[in-house]
């Protein structure tokens, strides 16, 4: 389509995306200057009556998706050649996929904040009967203020209306983030989107999708039969409730997943409240205080929110440039035009006169009306000359000699999202008094409920006391809770005990992670890590032997006295800290603990031999104890005593 041509009230700019069913252009509203994205459906598709019915139905559904985390439909229309088009919000920012690739993985706090916004968007879509069916990091745009935009409702399913929609049995979507039932062509439900949300959360926390393969077939086979690697085995510092939620979302059977997006959102908010020292605002506020200024312009996105049959674009087709965002759909066409009986007169930019008709430019019409209009209306212009941007009209003389517009119908039309709404000031369309009374009562009840809920919520978000936190961390052993306790109550008389508990918990988690990695071969362990596992092997059953092995490990790997050109690796430094801590703990513990029960029994045998009147029998018994148990660390007290007695005999 030529640049600077008009579609409705929009002046068309450059092509920013191309799809099988049409193209997407940047555009500017001629009156307001608002920058938008305009999708022009290809002519051969627009002429299909079934597609027109589908287009009408999809637009009605997607117009209801008014949420700060969903790209917004602004309006739709038809040009004077009968081609359909619609305008939508222009999004700027980087995709979640780009951020994951740049950062390898995201922190659990950032993952929770992003996931809360995704769940909020899915809740709205599911409430009105739309499933996304292709939720993935590439379809999530992170705006500069960290607002998440769910884009490319490219293959939505209006449940309860299967006549011409994508039928069960068709496999659509991205396999890496697809639910098992979708992979085999099973029925699609809101829980299908929840599985994809779990896959996206898994990718944010680990840096990759739950299942990988050389091709789609391998990925789908893994989706159906394999279990994802547990997150806590790879990163033991993740909050346990968060890893449990992710794996709950990744259950193979939809019935085993959380029931709704609302329940997922509430669980995520609870996790954020429980484990974050700064409780951020809810989903309806900005989630973070800022973003790096180094966002790549190539990640700015303009994504088509309609179905693939409506010309869905690959979500990698991005637009660049500054975006003028609006909080509500603006009024298209002449701002001074009069609206009456749902008919709007539009002044076409680039023409000298306003073109008006008796019927005006109608609201979103039925499919029959659209098809009829495309057959009966004529193109503007004459002969073989190029067509004008504005539809042709003729003028006649009225009884008073004044020029009048003819009643010839125009083919071109455009309507905003709000154009078909009821005029509340018109008595003919105003609701009856009874309805107004009921509405007022409902508002009063809702206000009462909101105040009550707000009070209860205020009480529930009050931070727990030191005693409550201590009781919780002792019962759960959760590292995050220990961290919260130490940040809020560093001078509490139990702080030293909690620090020791935290260090022990981190050491145990590190050993579990290293053993798991060694067992499943996820990563290759370094010699220091292998030696650390061996040194800590019997730390509970053989404290003295463990102390000696730790000392040997420290002697072998401590590089604090070696000059080199770089700082010690952070992971290795953590292992060294754990080794020093455990050595100190075991030494302190052995100094005040009782002798091993087995050593006590041997000491009794040694004492019996010492009290024997037969010196030869005593020497023989003591020598046997020394020879038999001198290699056992737990028997050292008895062996040392036996040697002392042998020297005195």
C-alpha positions as CSV (number, residue, x, y, z in Angstrom):
1,X,0.0,0.0,0.0
2,X,1.5,3.4,-0.9
3,X,2.8,5.5,1.9
4,X,0.8,8.7,2.7
5,X,-2.5,7.0,1.6
6,X,-5.4,7.1,4.0
7,X,-7.3,4.2,5.6
8,X,-10.2,5.8,7.5
9,X,-8.8,8.6,9.7
10,X,-5.2,7.2,9.5
11,X,-2.4,8.3,7.3
12,X,-0.4,5.2,6.4
13,X,3.3,5.0,7.1
14,X,5.9,2.3,6.5
15,X,5.3,-1.4,6.3
16,X,6.3,-3.0,9.6
17,X,5.0,-6.5,9.3
18,X,3.8,-8.9,6.7
19,X,1.6,-12.0,7.0
20,X,-0.2,-14.5,4.9
21,X,-3.5,-12.7,5.3
22,X,-2.5,-9.1,5.2
23,X,0.1,-6.5,6.1
24,X,0.6,-4.2,9.2
25,X,1.6,-0.6,8.7
26,X,2.6,2.2,11.1
27,X,0.0,5.0,10.9
28,X,-0.9,8.3,12.4
29,X,-4.3,9.6,13.2
30,X,-4.9,12.6,11.0
31,X,-6.7,14.6,13.8
32,X,-5.1,13.5,17.1
33,X,-1.6,12.6,15.9
34,X,-1.8,9.3,17.7
35,X,0.6,6.7,16.4
36,X,-1.0,3.2,15.9
37,X,-0.5,0.0,14.0
38,X,-3.0,-0.7,11.2
39,X,-3.7,-4.2,9.8
40,X,-5.0,-4.3,6.3
41,X,-6.5,-7.6,5.4
42,X,-5.7,-8.9,1.9
43,X,-8.4,-8.4,-0.7
44,X,-8.8,-12.1,-1.6
45,X,-9.4,-12.8,2.1
46,X,-11.8,-9.9,2.6
47,X,-14.0,-11.1,-0.2
48,X,-14.7,-14.5,1.6
49,X,-18.2,-14.3,3.3
50,X,-17.2,-16.8,5.9
51,X,-14.1,-14.7,6.7
52,X,-16.3,-11.6,7.1
53,X,-18.5,-13.4,9.6
54,X,-15.4,-14.6,11.4
55,X,-13.8,-11.1,11.3
56,X,-17.0,-9.6,12.8
57,X,-17.1,-12.2,15.6
58,X,-13.4,-11.9,16.4
59,X,-13.5,-8.1,16.5
60,X,-16.5,-8.2,18.9
61,X,-14.5,-10.6,21.2
62,X,-11.2,-8.8,21.1
63,X,-12.8,-5.4,21.6
64,X,-13.7,-6.7,25.1
65,X,-10.0,-7.4,25.9
66,X,-9.5,-4.0,27.6
67,X,-6.7,-4.6,30.0
68,X,-3.4,-2.8,30.7
69,X,-1.5,-6.0,30.0
70,X,-3.2,-6.8,26.6
71,X,-2.5,-4.9,23.4
72,X,-5.7,-2.9,22.7
73,X,-7.9,-2.9,19.6
74,X,-8.8,0.7,18.7
75,X,-11.2,0.4,15.8
76,X,-12.0,-1.4,12.6
77,X,-13.4,-0.5,9.2
78,X,-13.5,-1.1,5.4
79,X,-11.8,0.8,2.6
80,X,-13.5,1.8,-0.6
81,X,-12.3,-1.4,-2.3
82,X,-14.1,-3.6,0.2
83,X,-10.9,-4.6,2.1
84,X,-11.2,-4.9,5.9
85,X,-8.8,-3.3,8.3
86,X,-8.4,-2.6,12.0
87,X,-6.2,-0.4,14.2
88,X,-4.5,-1.4,17.4
89,X,-2.2,-0.1,20.1
90,X,1.5,0.3,19.0
91,X,3.8,-1.4,21.6
92,X,7.4,-0.5,22.3
93,X,9.8,-2.4,24.4
94,X,11.8,-5.7,24.3
95,X,10.3,-9.2,24.3
96,X,10.7,-11.4,27.2
97,X,12.5,-13.8,24.9
98,X,15.1,-11.1,24.3
99,X,15.6,-10.4,28.0
100,X,16.0,-14.1,28.8
101,X,18.6,-14.4,26.1
102,X,20.5,-11.3,27.4
103,X,20.4,-12.2,31.1
104,X,20.5,-16.0,30.7
105,X,17.7,-16.2,33.4
106,X,15.7,-13.9,35.6
107,X,15.6,-13.5,39.3
108,X,12.7,-15.2,41.1
109,X,11.4,-11.7,42.1
110,X,11.3,-10.5,38.5
111,X,9.7,-13.8,37.4
112,X,6.9,-13.4,40.0
113,X,6.2,-9.8,39.0
114,X,6.0,-10.6,35.3
115,X,3.9,-13.7,35.9
116,X,1.4,-11.8,38.0
117,X,0.7,-9.5,35.1
118,X,0.4,-12.4,32.6
119,X,-2.0,-14.2,34.9
120,X,-4.1,-11.0,35.2
121,X,-4.3,-10.7,31.4
122,X,-5.3,-14.4,31.0
123,X,-8.0,-14.0,33.7
124,X,-9.7,-11.3,31.7
125,X,-9.4,-13.2,28.4
126,X,-10.7,-16.5,30.0
127,X,-13.6,-14.7,31.7
128,X,-14.9,-13.6,28.3
129,X,-14.2,-16.9,26.6
130,X,-10.9,-16.3,24.8
131,X,-7.9,-18.6,25.1
132,X,-4.5,-17.5,23.8
133,X,-3.2,-20.9,22.7
134,X,0.3,-19.6,21.9
135,X,1.7,-18.1,25.1
136,X,5.5,-17.9,24.9
137,X,8.3,-15.4,25.7
138,X,8.2,-14.0,22.1
139,X,4.6,-12.9,22.6
140,X,5.3,-10.9,25.8
141,X,6.5,-7.4,25.4
142,X,8.1,-5.6,28.4
143,X,7.5,-1.9,28.1
144,X,10.1,0.6,29.5
145,X,8.1,1.0,32.7
146,X,8.1,-2.9,33.1
147,X,4.5,-3.2,32.1
148,X,3.9,-6.6,30.4
149,X,1.9,-6.6,27.2
150,X,0.4,-9.9,26.1
151,X,0.3,-9.7,22.3
152,X,-0.5,-11.9,19.3
153,X,-3.8,-13.4,20.2
154,X,-2.9,-15.2,17.0
155,X,-5.0,-18.3,17.3
156,X,-7.7,-17.6,19.9
157,X,-10.5,-20.1,20.7
158,X,-13.9,-18.7,21.5
159,X,-15.1,-21.6,23.6
160,X,-18.8,-22.3,23.2
161,X,-18.7,-21.3,19.5
162,X,-16.9,-23.9,17.5
163,X,-18.8,-23.5,14.2
164,X,-15.9,-22.0,12.1
165,X,-13.1,-21.9,14.7
166,X,-10.1,-24.0,14.9
167,X,-11.3,-27.4,15.7
168,X,-10.0,-29.9,18.3
169,X,-7.5,-32.1,16.5
170,X,-5.5,-29.3,15.0
171,X,-2.1,-28.7,16.5
172,X,-1.3,-24.9,16.6
173,X,1.2,-23.0,18.7
174,X,4.8,-23.2,19.7
175,X,5.8,-26.8,20.8
176,X,8.4,-25.6,23.4
177,X,5.6,-24.0,25.4
178,X,2.7,-26.1,24.3
179,X,0.5,-28.1,26.7
180,X,0.4,-31.9,26.2
181,X,-3.2,-32.0,25.3
182,X,-2.6,-29.3,22.6
183,X,0.3,-31.3,21.2
184,X,-1.9,-34.3,20.5
185,X,-4.8,-32.2,19.1
186,X,-7.0,-32.5,22.2
187,X,-9.5,-30.1,23.6
188,X,-8.3,-26.6,24.4
189,X,-9.3,-25.1,27.7
190,X,-8.1,-22.2,29.9
191,X,-5.9,-24.7,31.7
192,X,-4.0,-25.1,28.4
193,X,-2.9,-21.4,28.7
194,X,-2.0,-22.1,32.4
195,X,0.4,-24.9,31.3
196,X,2.0,-22.5,28.9
197,X,2.3,-19.9,31.7
198,X,4.1,-22.5,33.7
199,X,6.5,-23.2,30.8
200,X,7.2,-19.4,30.5
201,X,7.9,-19.2,34.2
202,X,10.2,-22.2,34.0
203,X,12.1,-20.5,31.1
204,X,12.5,-17.3,33.1
205,X,13.9,-19.2,36.2
206,X,16.1,-21.6,34.3
207,X,16.9,-19.9,31.0
208,X,15.2,-22.5,28.7
209,X,11.9,-24.2,28.1
210,X,11.0,-27.3,30.2
211,X,11.6,-29.7,27.2
212,X,14.1,-29.4,24.3
213,X,14.6,-31.6,21.3
214,X,16.3,-31.6,17.9
215,X,12.9,-31.2,16.2
216,X,9.2,-30.6,17.0
217,X,8.5,-34.3,17.1
218,X,11.1,-34.9,19.9
219,X,9.7,-31.9,21.9
220,X,6.1,-33.2,21.6
221,X,7.2,-36.7,22.6
222,X,8.9,-35.2,25.7
223,X,5.8,-33.1,26.5
224,X,3.7,-36.3,26.6
225,X,6.0,-38.6,28.4
226,X,8.8,-36.9,30.3
227,X,8.9,-34.8,33.5
228,X,10.8,-31.5,33.6
229,X,14.0,-31.3,35.7
230,X,12.9,-30.1,39.2
231,X,13.8,-26.4,39.5
232,X,15.0,-26.8,43.1
233,X,17.6,-29.3,42.0
234,X,19.2,-26.8,39.7
235,X,18.7,-23.7,41.9
236,X,18.1,-24.6,45.6
237,X,17.7,-20.9,46.5
238,X,14.4,-20.6,44.8
239,X,11.4,-20.3,47.1
240,X,9.8,-23.7,47.6
241,X,6.2,-22.4,47.0
242,X,7.3,-20.9,43.7
243,X,8.9,-24.1,42.4
244,X,5.8,-26.1,43.6
245,X,3.5,-23.7,41.7
246,X,5.5,-24.0,38.5
247,X,5.5,-27.8,38.6
248,X,1.8,-27.7,39.5
249,X,1.2,-25.7,36.3
250,X,3.2,-28.3,34.3
251,X,1.1,-31.3,35.3
252,X,0.3,-33.5,32.3
253,X,-3.4,-33.9,33.1
254,X,-5.3,-30.5,32.9
255,X,-7.4,-31.6,35.9
256,X,-4.3,-31.6,38.1
257,X,-3.4,-28.0,37.3
258,X,-4.6,-24.9,39.1
259,X,-8.2,-24.3,38.2
260,X,-8.0,-20.6,37.0
261,X,-5.7,-17.8,36.2
262,X,-7.1,-16.0,39.2
263,X,-5.9,-18.7,41.6
264,X,-2.4,-18.6,40.0
265,X,-2.3,-14.9,40.4
266,X,-3.3,-15.0,44.1
267,X,-0.6,-17.7,44.8
268,X,2.0,-15.6,43.1
269,X,1.0,-12.5,45.2
270,X,1.3,-14.6,48.4
271,X,4.8,-15.7,47.4
272,X,5.8,-12.2,46.7
273,X,4.4,-11.0,50.0
274,X,5.9,-13.8,52.0
275,X,9.4,-13.7,50.6
276,X,10.1,-10.1,49.6
277,X,11.2,-7.5,52.0
278,X,9.6,-4.9,49.8
279,X,6.0,-5.7,49.1
280,X,5.3,-4.1,45.7
281,X,2.0,-2.9,44.6
282,X,-0.6,-5.1,42.8
283,X,-0.9,-6.0,39.2
284,X,-2.7,-2.7,38.4
285,X,0.5,-0.6,39.3
286,X,3.9,-0.5,37.8
287,X,5.9,-3.5,38.9
288,X,9.4,-2.0,39.1
289,X,11.0,1.4,39.6
290,X,13.0,1.4,36.4
291,X,14.6,-0.4,33.5
292,X,18.1,-0.3,31.9
293,X,18.4,2.4,29.2
294,X,20.0,-0.1,26.9
295,X,16.9,-1.7,25.5
296,X,17.4,-2.8,21.9
297,X,15.3,-1.0,19.4
298,X,15.0,-4.2,17.3
299,X,12.8,-5.6,20.1
300,X,10.1,-3.0,19.7
301,X,7.0,-5.0,18.8
302,X,3.9,-4.5,16.8
303,X,1.9,-7.7,17.1
304,X,-1.4,-8.7,15.5
305,X,-3.9,-9.7,18.2
306,X,-6.3,-11.4,15.7
307,X,-6.4,-15.0,14.6
308,X,-4.0,-16.6,12.2
309,X,-6.9,-16.9,9.6
310,X,-7.2,-13.1,10.0
311,X,-3.7,-12.6,8.9
312,X,-1.8,-13.3,12.1
313,X,1.8,-12.1,12.0
314,X,4.9,-13.8,13.3
315,X,5.6,-12.1,16.6
316,X,9.2,-11.4,15.6
317,X,7.9,-8.7,13.2
318,X,8.7,-5.6,15.3
319,X,8.1,-1.9,14.7
320,X,10.6,0.7,15.9
321,X,10.2,4.3,17.0
322,X,8.6,6.2,19.8
323,X,5.1,5.1,20.7
324,X,2.3,7.6,21.7
325,X,0.3,5.6,24.1
326,X,-3.3,6.4,25.0
327,X,-5.3,5.2,28.0
328,X,-8.5,4.7,26.0
329,X,-9.6,4.3,22.4
330,X,-9.7,7.8,20.8
331,X,-12.5,9.2,18.7
332,X,-11.7,8.7,15.0
333,X,-12.6,11.0,12.2
334,X,-13.5,14.7,12.5
335,X,-13.6,15.7,16.2
336,X,-16.5,18.1,15.3
337,X,-18.6,15.5,13.5
338,X,-22.1,14.9,15.0
339,X,-23.1,11.4,16.2
340,X,-26.7,10.5,15.9
341,X,-28.6,7.2,15.6
342,X,-25.2,5.3,15.7
343,X,-24.2,6.8,12.3
344,X,-21.1,8.9,12.0
345,X,-20.0,11.3,9.2
346,X,-16.3,11.2,8.6
347,X,-14.3,14.0,6.9
348,X,-11.8,12.2,4.7
349,X,-8.3,13.8,5.0
350,X,-6.9,15.1,1.8
351,X,-10.2,16.3,0.3
352,X,-11.8,19.7,0.1
353,X,-15.3,18.8,1.2
354,X,-16.8,16.6,3.9
355,X,-18.5,13.6,2.3
356,X,-21.7,12.7,4.0
357,X,-24.5,10.3,3.4
358,X,-28.0,9.9,4.6
359,X,-27.0,6.6,6.3
360,X,-23.6,8.0,7.3
361,X,-20.8,5.5,8.1
362,X,-22.5,2.7,9.9
363,X,-21.3,0.9,13.0
364,X,-20.0,-2.6,12.8
365,X,-22.5,-4.2,10.5
366,X,-23.5,-7.8,9.9
367,X,-21.7,-10.1,7.6
368,X,-24.6,-10.0,5.1
369,X,-24.6,-6.2,5.0
370,X,-20.8,-6.2,4.5
371,X,-21.0,-8.7,1.6
372,X,-23.9,-6.8,0.0
373,X,-22.1,-3.5,0.3
374,X,-18.9,-4.9,-1.3
375,X,-21.0,-5.9,-4.4
376,X,-23.1,-2.8,-4.9
377,X,-20.8,0.1,-4.2
378,X,-18.7,1.5,-7.0
379,X,-15.1,2.7,-6.9
380,X,-14.4,6.4,-6.9
381,X,-12.9,8.1,-10.0
382,X,-13.6,7.8,-13.7
383,X,-12.3,5.7,-16.6
384,X,-8.8,4.4,-16.1
385,X,-7.7,7.2,-13.8
386,X,-6.2,6.5,-10.4
387,X,-8.8,6.3,-7.7
388,X,-9.1,9.1,-5.1
389,X,-8.5,8.6,-1.4
390,X,-12.1,9.7,-0.7
391,X,-15.3,8.1,-1.9
392,X,-17.2,9.9,-4.7
393,X,-20.4,11.9,-4.0
394,X,-22.7,14.0,-6.1
395,X,-24.6,17.1,-5.3
396,X,-28.1,18.1,-6.1
397,X,-30.3,21.2,-5.7
398,X,-32.9,21.2,-3.0
399,X,-36.2,23.1,-3.2
400,X,-34.6,26.2,-1.8
401,X,-31.8,26.0,-4.4
402,X,-29.1,25.1,-1.8
403,X,-26.7,22.3,-2.7
404,X,-27.5,18.9,-1.0
405,X,-25.6,15.6,-0.7
406,X,-27.1,12.8,-2.7
407,X,-28.3,9.7,-0.9
408,X,-25.9,7.4,-2.7
409,X,-24.3,5.0,-0.1
410,X,-20.6,5.1,0.5
411,X,-18.5,2.0,0.6
412,X,-15.8,3.2,2.9
413,X,-16.5,3.1,6.7
414,X,-14.7,3.2,10.0
415,X,-15.8,2.8,13.6
416,X,-14.0,3.1,16.9
417,X,-14.4,0.7,19.7
418,X,-16.8,3.0,21.5
419,X,-18.8,4.0,18.4
420,X,-21.6,1.5,19.0
421,X,-22.2,2.3,22.6
422,X,-25.6,3.5,23.9
423,X,-26.1,7.3,24.3
424,X,-27.0,7.5,28.0
425,X,-28.3,11.0,27.6
426,X,-31.0,9.9,25.1
427,X,-34.3,9.2,26.9
428,X,-35.2,6.7,24.2
429,X,-32.1,4.6,25.0
430,X,-31.8,5.4,28.8
431,X,-32.4,2.4,31.1
432,X,-35.7,2.4,33.0
433,X,-35.9,3.9,36.5
434,X,-36.1,0.4,38.1
435,X,-32.8,-0.5,36.5
436,X,-31.2,2.7,37.8
437,X,-32.4,1.9,41.4
438,X,-31.1,-1.7,41.2
439,X,-27.9,-0.4,39.8
440,X,-27.5,2.1,42.7
441,X,-28.2,-0.7,45.2
442,X,-25.6,-2.9,43.6
443,X,-23.1,-0.1,43.8
444,X,-23.8,0.4,47.5
445,X,-23.4,-3.3,48.2
446,X,-20.1,-3.4,46.2
447,X,-18.8,-0.3,48.1
448,X,-19.5,-2.0,51.4
449,X,-17.9,-5.2,50.3
450,X,-14.8,-3.3,49.1
451,X,-14.4,-1.4,52.3
452,X,-14.7,-4.6,54.3
453,X,-12.3,-6.5,52.0
454,X,-9.9,-3.6,52.2
455,X,-9.9,-3.6,56.0
456,X,-9.3,-7.4,56.1
457,X,-6.6,-7.1,53.4
458,X,-4.9,-4.3,55.5
459,X,-4.9,-6.6,58.5
460,X,-3.6,-9.5,56.5
461,X,-0.6,-7.6,55.0
462,X,0.7,-6.4,58.4
463,X,4.2,-7.8,58.7
464,X,4.6,-10.8,61.1
465,X,6.3,-10.3,64.5
466,X,9.7,-11.7,65.4
467,X,8.1,-14.6,67.3
468,X,5.8,-15.4,64.4
469,X,8.7,-15.4,61.9
470,X,10.9,-17.5,64.2
471,X,8.2,-20.1,64.7
472,X,7.6,-20.2,60.9
473,X,11.3,-20.6,60.0
474,X,11.9,-23.3,62.7
475,X,8.9,-25.3,61.4
476,X,9.7,-24.8,57.7
477,X,13.4,-24.4,57.6
478,X,12.9,-22.0,54.7
479,X,16.0,-19.9,53.8
480,X,14.0,-16.9,52.5
481,X,12.1,-16.7,55.8
482,X,15.4,-16.8,57.7
483,X,16.6,-13.9,55.5
484,X,13.5,-11.9,56.2
485,X,14.0,-12.5,60.0
486,X,17.7,-11.3,59.9
487,X,16.9,-8.2,57.8
488,X,14.0,-7.1,60.1
489,X,15.4,-8.2,63.5
490,X,19.2,-8.3,63.2
491,X,19.6,-7.5,67.0
492,X,17.2,-10.2,68.2
493,X,18.6,-12.6,70.8
494,X,17.9,-15.4,68.4
495,X,19.7,-13.8,65.4
496,X,22.9,-15.8,66.0
497,X,21.0,-19.1,66.1
498,X,19.1,-18.1,62.9
499,X,22.3,-17.3,61.1
500,X,23.7,-20.7,62.0
501,X,20.4,-22.3,60.8
502,X,20.7,-20.3,57.5
503,X,24.3,-21.3,56.9
504,X,23.4,-25.0,57.6
505,X,20.4,-24.8,55.3
506,X,22.5,-23.3,52.5
507,X,25.2,-25.9,53.0
508,X,22.7,-28.7,52.8
509,X,21.1,-27.2,49.7
510,X,24.5,-26.8,48.0
511,X,25.3,-30.5,48.7
512,X,21.9,-31.6,47.3
513,X,22.5,-29.5,44.2
514,X,26.0,-30.9,43.6
515,X,25.0,-34.4,44.2
516,X,22.0,-34.0,41.8
517,X,24.2,-32.5,39.1
518,X,26.7,-35.3,39.5
519,X,24.0,-37.9,39.4
520,X,22.1,-36.7,36.3
521,X,25.1,-35.2,34.4
522,X,23.5,-31.9,33.9
523,X,26.8,-30.1,34.3
524,X,30.4,-31.3,34.7
525,X,31.7,-30.8,38.3
526,X,35.1,-29.2,38.9
527,X,37.7,-31.0,40.9
528,X,37.1,-28.7,43.8
529,X,33.3,-29.6,43.7
530,X,34.1,-33.3,43.5
531,X,36.4,-33.1,46.5
532,X,33.9,-31.0,48.4
533,X,31.3,-33.7,48.1
534,X,33.8,-36.4,49.2
535,X,34.9,-34.3,52.2
536,X,31.4,-33.7,53.4
537,X,30.2,-37.3,52.8
538,X,29.9,-38.5,56.4
539,X,29.7,-35.2,58.3
540,X,26.9,-36.4,60.5
541,X,28.1,-39.9,61.3
542,X,31.8,-39.3,61.4
543,X,32.5,-35.7,62.7
544,X,36.2,-36.3,63.4
545,X,36.9,-37.9,60.1
546,X,35.0,-35.2,58.3
547,X,37.0,-32.5,60.1
548,X,40.3,-34.1,58.9
549,X,39.0,-34.4,55.3
550,X,37.8,-30.8,55.3
551,X,41.3,-29.6,56.5
552,X,42.9,-31.6,53.6
553,X,40.4,-30.1,51.1
554,X,41.2,-26.6,52.4
555,X,44.9,-27.2,52.1
556,X,44.5,-28.5,48.5
557,X,42.3,-25.8,47.1
558,X,42.8,-22.6,49.3
559,X,44.3,-20.0,47.0
560,X,44.0,-17.0,49.3
561,X,47.8,-16.8,49.6
562,X,48.4,-17.1,45.8
563,X,48.7,-14.0,43.7
564,X,46.8,-14.2,40.4
565,X,45.2,-11.8,37.9
566,X,41.6,-12.3,38.9
567,X,39.2,-12.7,41.9
568,X,38.3,-16.1,43.1
569,X,35.3,-17.6,41.5
570,X,32.1,-16.8,43.4
571,X,30.9,-20.4,43.5
572,X,34.2,-21.6,44.7
573,X,34.4,-18.9,47.3
574,X,31.0,-20.1,48.6
575,X,32.4,-23.6,48.9
576,X,35.4,-22.4,50.8
577,X,33.2,-20.5,53.2
578,X,31.1,-23.6,53.8
579,X,34.2,-25.7,54.4
580,X,35.5,-23.2,57.0
581,X,32.1,-23.0,58.7
582,X,31.7,-26.7,58.9
583,X,35.2,-27.3,60.2
584,X,34.6,-24.8,63.0
585,X,31.2,-26.2,63.8
586,X,32.5,-29.8,64.0
587,X,35.5,-28.8,66.1
588,X,33.3,-26.9,68.5
589,X,30.7,-29.7,68.6
590,X,33.3,-32.5,69.2
591,X,34.7,-30.5,72.1
592,X,31.5,-30.5,74.0
593,X,29.8,-33.7,72.8
594,X,30.0,-37.1,74.6
595,X,32.2,-39.9,73.3
596,X,30.7,-42.2,70.6
597,X,28.7,-45.1,72.2
598,X,30.9,-47.6,70.4
599,X,34.1,-46.0,71.8
600,X,32.6,-46.0,75.2
601,X,32.1,-49.8,75.0
602,X,35.7,-50.2,73.8
603,X,36.9,-48.1,76.8
604,X,35.1,-50.5,79.1
605,X,37.1,-53.4,77.5
606,X,40.3,-51.5,77.9
607,X,39.6,-50.8,81.5
608,X,38.7,-54.4,82.2
609,X,42.1,-55.4,80.7
610,X,43.9,-52.8,82.8
611,X,42.4,-54.2,86.0
612,X,43.3,-57.8,85.1
613,X,45.9,-59.5,87.3
614,X,47.3,-61.4,84.3
615,X,49.7,-59.0,82.6
616,X,50.2,-61.1,79.5
617,X,46.5,-61.5,78.9
618,X,46.0,-57.7,79.4
619,X,48.8,-56.9,76.9
620,X,47.2,-59.3,74.4
621,X,43.8,-57.8,74.8
622,X,45.0,-54.2,74.6
623,X,47.2,-55.0,71.5
624,X,44.2,-56.6,69.8
625,X,42.1,-53.5,70.4
626,X,44.8,-51.2,69.0
627,X,45.4,-53.4,65.9
628,X,41.7,-53.8,65.2
629,X,40.4,-50.2,65.7
630,X,43.4,-47.9,65.1
631,X,42.0,-46.9,61.6
632,X,38.5,-46.0,63.0
633,X,38.2,-42.3,63.9
634,X,35.3,-42.9,66.3
635,X,37.4,-45.4,68.3
636,X,40.3,-43.0,68.8
637,X,39.7,-42.4,72.6
638,X,39.7,-46.1,73.3
639,X,42.8,-46.8,71.1
640,X,44.8,-43.9,72.7
641,X,44.0,-45.3,76.2
642,X,45.0,-48.8,75.2
643,X,48.3,-47.5,73.9
644,X,49.0,-45.7,77.1
645,X,48.3,-48.8,79.2
646,X,50.6,-50.9,76.9
647,X,53.5,-48.5,77.5
648,X,53.0,-48.8,81.2
649,X,52.9,-52.6,81.4
